[in-house]
Amino acid sequence: MSTLAPPRRIPGPLFDPIVPVRYLAAILIVGVTLLPILLVVLGGFRTNGQLNTDPVGLPNPWVMDNYIKVITGDLFWRFLFNSVVIAVGTTIPTVLLGAMAGYGLSRYSFRGREAIYSLFTIGLLFPLGVAVLPVYLQLRQLHLLESPLGVIVPQVAFALPITVIVLRPFMAAIPRELQEAAEIDGASRLGFFWRILLPLSRPALITVGVLAFVTSWNGYLLPLLVFNDQNNFTLPLGVAAFQTQYARDTAAVLAFTTLSIIPALVFFMFLERRIVGGLTGSVKG
């Protein structure tokens, strides 16, 4: 009885010249991205004399006075509190309203559904900078200037398009058999939404939540239009105000800038894997 010989493996190339090029490109991209941030962080540990003598050198000696000056002052904590209030106040309504819209657009068929979804898609084409003047006039008429709501409401509106676009395919990929089984067990549509759909959509919800939070945290133009009182400034505006107030103290400005980056950076790094998982699930859906 004859046996078939196993297929011969064709050996691949021992050296792939593309691999070193990829690593080199990755190293260059990381270097270009991280080098300015590293210089800012290290600059906070130097004195103004060291910065004037050698702008890109290492601290010698290391100085903690700049960071201590910022942390022990009132400005940084006030700006940080304002940023947290606005970022959290933007994230929660964005995720909640986006989940409701994604639920209706993904689980039910009705006349005009695709037209409504197209409106959210078109919303991506209109950044905040295009609508600055109409938004400002509307906020002034509503007496929302110098109020956190004057920043939160427009940010929610501009964050909803990307939120719905991410959530809709993710929710549509959840099997309809689960909804039918829940309805047989007596669950209402709202009960299915809260008890089953939202827990299963947690990766996508975390993704859009992080995107809304970081976008709000880094927002500069809208708070600049709404706030004139320095007590209401967010961290991006606070950095600009601190630079103006301490224009000659470059080391303190670098320390203030570093501390303003840390909260959003830690928040993003902590949820990085969940962001990738949510985006992957939405693309598959």
PEVENLIN-V874966 format. One record per backbone hydrogen bond with DSSP energy under -0.5 kcal/mol. NH is the residue of the N-H (numbers start at 1). CO is the residue of the C=O. Records with the same first field share a line. If there is no record, write none. Layout:
# PEVENLIN-V874966
NH->CO + CO
This chain:
# PEVENLIN-V874966
11->9
17->15
19->16
20->16
21->17
22->18
23->19
24->20
25->21
26->22
27->23
28->24
29->25
30->26
31->27
32->28
33->29
34->30
35->31
36->32
37->33
38->34
39->35
40->36
41->37
42->38
43->39
44->40 + 41
45->42
46->43
51->47
52->48
53->49
54->50
57->54
60->61
63->45
68->64
69->65
70->66
71->67
72->68
73->69 + 70
78->74
79->75
80->76
81->77
82->78
83->79
84->80
85->81
86->82
87->83
88->84
89->85
90->86
91->87
92->88
93->89
94->90
95->91
96->92
97->93
98->94
99->95
100->96
101->97
102->98
103->99
104->100
105->101
106->102
107->103
108->104
110->108
113->110
116->112
117->113
118->114
119->115
120->116
121->117
122->118
123->119
124->120 + 121
125->122
126->123
127->125
130->127
131->127 + 128
132->129
135->131
136->132
137->133
138->134
139->135
140->136
141->137
142->138
143->140
144->139
146->226
147->144
150->144 + 147
151->148
152->148
153->149
155->151
156->152
157->153
158->154
159->155
160->156
161->157
163->159
164->160
165->161
166->162
167->163
168->164
169->165
170->166
171->167
172->168
173->169
174->171
178->175
179->175
180->176
181->177
182->178
183->179
184->180
185->181
186->183
187->182
192->188
193->189
194->190
195->191
196->192
197->192
198->193
200->196
201->197
202->199
205->201
206->202
207->203
208->204
209->205
210->206
211->207
212->208
213->209
214->210
215->211
216->212
217->213
218->214
219->216
224->220
225->221
226->222
227->223
232->229
233->230
235->79
238->234
239->235
240->236
241->237
242->238
243->239
244->240
245->241
246->242
247->244
249->246
250->248
253->249
254->250
255->251
256->252
257->253
258->254
259->255
260->256
261->257 + 258
262->258
263->259
265->261
266->262
267->263
268->264
269->265
270->266
271->267
272->269
275->271
276->272
277->273
278->274
279->275
280->276
281->277
282->278
283->279
284->280
285->281
